[in-house]
Amino acid sequence: MGRTSDARERILGAAQALIELRGYSALGVAEICKAAGVPKGSFYYFFESKEALALAVLDERWAEQESAWTRVLHGDGEPLDRLRRLCAETEAAQRAGQEGCGTVSGCLFGNLSLEMSNHVEVVRSRLQEIFDAQVAMVGSVIDEARRRGQVTAADTAEAARAVVAQLEGQVLFAKLYNNTGRLGPLWANCLALLGAGQTQGAPAGV
C-alpha cells in the first residue's frame, strides 16, 4: 500500500475529492480505497467506519479553511475591507474549483449539511461547531466595524449569522446553476445586511 505514513492522508484526500464530486452517500469504502491506491484493509486500520472518515474529512477541511479565514479576517486593513476580501476569496476558490473539474463544487460543509445532518447526529454536531466558529470569526470583525461606526447592524451575532448564511447561500446557487457569476452580488448583499450602504466597492476580480 506504499508508505504506511501517508496512507491515511491519501485516503482523506481521495475521500474529500470524491465527496465534493459525488456526495457522501453514493460512495463506498472500496471506491475510496481504489482512488487512494490503498488496500481496503488499510481503511479500517485508520477509520472505524465511513462516518468516522466523514468527520476526519470535515476536520481536515476546516483546519484549512480556518487558517485561510484567520489570515484574511485578522489581517491588515479596515474591518469591512477584510470582510470584502473574504467574499473575494470565496468567489476565487469556487472559480478555481470549476476550472479544475468543470463544475462548481460548492462548500463541503454546506453540501454535507444538506445530505447528512438529518441522518448522522455526530456529523450534524460537528457541522454546527464549524458554522458556529465561522459566525464567531465574522462576528468579531463586524463588532470592530460597529465600534468604528461603519455598520448599523444592531445585533453582531445575528449579523454574522446572516453574512455566513449569505456566503453559503450564494455558493449553493453557484453550485446549483454551475455558474460562479451567481457569486457576483455577494459583497453588495453583505453590505446591505450590515447596514453599511453600497459605498465600499466590490470584491476584487468581480
N, C-alpha and C positions, 0 to 999 in steps of 0.2 A: 504493500500500500504506500510505498515511498517512506519518507521520514515520518515517524510517529509524531514528532514535534509539530509538524504543520498540518496533520490530518484534520484536526478539529477546525482550524481556520479554513481549510479547503471545504469542509462540509458546510460551515457557516456561510462562506462566500457563495457556494453553489445554491444553498437554500434561499439566501436573500435574493439572488438574481432570479431564481425560478418563481419565488413568491411574488415578486414585483411583476413578472411577466404573466403568470397564470393564476395567481392566488394560492392560498394555503390548502384548501380542502381537496383540490384536484391532484395534489402531489402525493406520491408515495415515497417511502424511505428508499426503496430500490432505485427510483429515478434520481433522487437527490445524491445517492452514493455514486451512481454512474456518472453524473455530471461532475462530481468532486474527484472522481478517479480513485475511489477507495472501496474496499470490500464492505458488504452490508454489515458484517460483524463489527467493523470499526465504528459504525454509527452508535451502536448500543454500548460501546466502550465509553463514549463521551456523553451520550444523551440517553436518559432512561426512557424517553418517549418522544413522539413528534411534537407534543405540546411543550416539552422541555426545550426542544430545538427552537420552537417559535419564540419562547421567552428569551433565549440566548440571542436570536436574531434581532429582537426588539432592543435588547440591551446594547448590542454592538452598534446598531444604527443610532440609538440615542446618544451613545458616547461620542460618535462622530458629529451628530447634529448639535449637541450641547456645546462642544468645543467651538464649532463654527458660529453658533449664536452668541456665545460669550465673546468671541473675537469681535463680532460686529456690534453687539449691543453695549459692550463695555469698552469700546474703542474710543477714538478721538472724535470730536465734533459735538454739535448740539444734539440733544436727545431726539428731536424729530429727524435730523439727518441720519442718525443711527437706525431708527425705525425704517426710514426710506431705503437705506442700504439692505436691510433685512428683506424687504419686499423685492428689491432688485436682484438679490442673490437667490431668492426663491424662484423667481422667474428664470434666471440664468440656469439654475440647476435643472429645471424642467425642460428647457430648450436643449441643454446638453444631453439629457436622457433621451429626448426624441431623436436627436441627431445620431445617437449611438445605436438605438434599436428600432427606430422607425415609428415608435408610438410614444405618447406621453404616459409615463409610468405612474404619475400621481405621487401621493405621500404614503409611504409604507404604513405609518400609524393610522392614517385615515382609512386606507384600504382594509386593514385588519380590523379596525373598529367596526366597519360595516359588515365584514364577513364573519367575525368570530365572537364579538363581545356578548352576543346573546346566548352563546353556546359553551364558552370556556371561561369560567369565572376568573381563573388565575391570569388569563390574558387580559380580560376586562380590567382587572385591578391594576395590572402593570401599565396598560394604556392610560388609565385615569391618572396614575402617578406621573407619567410622561407629559400629558397635557397640562396637568397642574403645574409642573415645573416650567413648561413653556409660558403659561399665563403669569407665573411669578416673575420670570425674566423680563417679559414685556411690561408687566406692571411696574417694575422698578424704574424703567425708562419713562413710562407715562407719568409716574409720580414726580420724576425730576422735571419733566416738561410742565406739569401743573404748577410746581413751585416757581417756575420761571415765567408763568403766565402765558405759556404758548398754546395750551389747550384748555377747553372749558368743561371737559367731562367731569361730572360731579363725583363719580364712584370709580376709583382707579381699578379696582379688581374687576368690576363689570366691564369697564372699557377695555381692559386687557383681554378678557374672555371674548369680547366682540372682535377685537383685532385678530386673535388666534383663529376664531371661527371664520373670519373673512379670508384669512390665508388658506385655511383648509377648504373652504367652500369654493374659492376661485380655482384652486388646484384641482378640486374634484370636477369642476366644469371643464377645465383644460383637458383632463383625462377623458371625460365623457365624450367630448367633441373632438378629441385628438387634435387640439388646436391651442398652442400656447398664447395665441392672441387673446384668449379669454382672460389672461392674467393682466392685460393692459390697464384695466380700471382699478387694479388692486390698491395702489397708493392713494389715489383720489378717494376711494371708498373708505380707506382707513382714516384719512384726514377728516372726512365727514363724520365718521363715528366718534372721533376725538373732539369734534367741535373746533377744529383748527383752521377751517376755511380752505381755500384752494390756492394758497399763495406759496406753498412750499416746494413747488416743482414736481416733476415726475421722476420715477426711478431711472437711473442711467440705463441706456440700452433700449428704452421703450421707443 
